[in-house]
Amino acid sequence: MVAALSDRVLSTCCVSAYFCAVNIWHKIPLNQVLPSAKTVEASKENWAALMERKKITSNQRDVLSKALKRQYRSIECHIEVEKNILLLNNSNAFTVTTGQQIVTALGPWMVLYKVATAIKLSKVLADQFQSHYFVPIFWMATEDHDWVEIAEIKKGEEHLKWDNPTGGAVGRLSCDTTLDAIEHWNAMHPEWLVSDVVMKAYQDHATLGDATRWLVNQIFGHQGLVVVDGDDADLKAMASELFTAELHEQKLFNLAQSYNCVHGEIEIKPYNVFQLSPGKRFRVQNEIEAQTLLAQNDLASCSPNVALRIFYQESILPNLAYIGGPSEQKYWNQVAPFFADLNIPQPLFILRERGVVVPEKWCRKWESLGWNKDQSIHPKECFELDLKIKYGSTEPLSELKSSILSAYDSHYERIELEDATLLNAAKGDCVKSVQMVEQLEKKIQRARKRKEEETFSFMERWALQVTPKNHLAERWDFWIFDWQKNKHIVDMLIDQMDWEDPSFKVWSY
């Protein structure tokens, strides 16, 4: 017991030591990177009022807690997760939720930022309201069927995608295809191996949903993050009125028409319910299909689309806030008026943290070059400006090209007077002369880059880290590779989360 406690204290000390290793190197104004994203401020009074509105019955809490225990029964969940599942029975317990499709190996950095923001907000609220409990939730979108968005691994310039031989809700699918793909990735990229921990998730579990729950528990369990799988008959029974109203009277579509928001970030369908069956998930498209599904009285086979899922989630959780990205913010705003009509208390939508993690020595190099930190997501532009300052124009022979064009142009009229058939030949010679100058100009530019080879190499490394394949790294690079090298990066970033700060962060470590 004493030894175990000592190990825990040592572990805590190590983590604390690592916390100071991640720092904000620079903040870029959010509108320069994500113009449409809006941060939200909430006072202590706002949260208190929201808690008063966001009550659910003791029976609902009991159903929720039992459903989660059942979902976790196949894995050895972390003690902090067990505590939080039990806490959900308490009338003073509330949730802070984020969600994501069950992307392979937990996907790009934005997923980590979502989860980290949810966990940090739960901690902040716990400090503010010490007689209440706040449980971070990860809602697995196991019922989606968009395989293309989850069957991929991305790192730097490399991108592996694979096909799915079957269909239906992705959370119910076998892990075999994903496991084969990861093994193929490891064979092709020994420099970026997917670790044994991740492999174990897909080797030891029957479905992608189970594998994702296990992996989330391995990485975030010590932070008490609870995974919720909405593909659950008892949880859907809690929202039976919502599903029935959608199938019986096209509730969301009628509301969207009344608020003139059928089209937006998402399209609100006449029916926003899918029917699940083995290997299939198809949308209800007409009244006959809706009535047939109602007659079956089988809520387990009902599956919400992206619009209905918001209200399903909020009807079964005592949820104070949903953490999402800029695209999610748009469609949450689109359906926000529906909450009052559906008699579901509306949570706050909190924009997840956003940014990029860069080695500290790279940041020092950037500073030594005197480059503008606000341009740190545009390193190529900084490099080209640097060349221009050192060597003049990025087109060093532009004056020579202008002189050639002007000289020929001033003689075209005389040439035409001498012999009109020679005019095209003269213009052709002009083009050739300019092209020869442009070829020489490229040689000069290459010579410059050779002189600045170290800086050029640094610029390329930075660009690959920050904007791989011309995407923001948070939406492209898989963070699992960094976690494998430093398991403390999760806790370090959780400590850094500040969702109220309207900026795009560059973190150094």
Protein Blocks (a to p, Z undefined) as FASTA:
>chain_A
ZZmmmmmmmmmmmmmmmmmmpccfbdcdfklmmmmbccddddfklmmmmmmmmcccfklm
mmmmmmmmmmmmmpccdfklmmmmmmmmpmkbccddddddddehhiafklmmmmmmmmmm
mmmmmmmmmmbccddddddffkbccfklmnccdehjbccddddfbgcjfklpcfklmmmm
mmmmmmmmmmlccdfklmmmmmmpmbfklmmmmmmmmmmmmnopacddfbbfklmmmmmm
mmmmmmmnommmmmmmmnopmbcfbccdfblcdcddehiacddfbfklmmmmmmnopakl
pccdfklmmmmmmmmpccfbdcddfklmmmmmmmmmmmmmnopacdddddddddddddfk
lmmmmmmnopafklmmmmmlmmmmmmmmmnopfblmlmmmmmmmmmmmmmmmmmmmmomm
lmmmmmmmmmmmmmmmmmmmmmmmmmmmmmmmmmmmmmmmmmmmmmgghiafklmccckl
mmmmmmmlmmmmmmmpcfklccdddddZZ
